[in-house]
Structure formats: C-alpha cells, structure tokens
Amino acid sequence: METLKDVKVGQTVSVVKLHGEGAVKRRIMDMGITKGTEVFVKKIAPLGDPVEVTVRGYELSIRKADAALIEVK
C-alpha cells in the first residue's frame, strides 16, 4: 500500500482510499481530498514535514501523519 507520505516531489497520484477515524478523516475530506481526486506533490519541507500538494487547483500543506492516512496509486 502506497500512501501520500511515500510519493516523491513532482509526481501526480490518485487517491484510492482514506484511512483513519472520525474527526481526522472528516478534516482530510473537508480539505478536498476524496476518493478519485488527483494530487500533485509540489514540495516537501527539509525535515519532511509538512508536504505541500496541489489539490483541485489550490495549494495545501499536509502533516506527514495525515499524509500517511491517504492511500494512493
């Protein structure tokens, strides 16, 4: 299983499934990351946290812990 945390800079991936429970999953969905959404990894901070992505035409920074809950292909 590949997660958004494992994706390299410059790659575009598609969301397969969101893991997690309750408020965490709801927050990720509220940011526009839902099943089938295309996500482009724009940058990763020097220490690896956070990850900057482009989703649905806007920039978004996601914590590494949240990115690990997003399964991609």
Secondary structure, DSSP 8 states (H G I E B T S, - for coil): -EEGGG--TT-EEEEEEE---HHHHHHHHHTT--TT-EEEEEEE-TTS-SEEEEETTEEEEE-HHHHTTEEE-
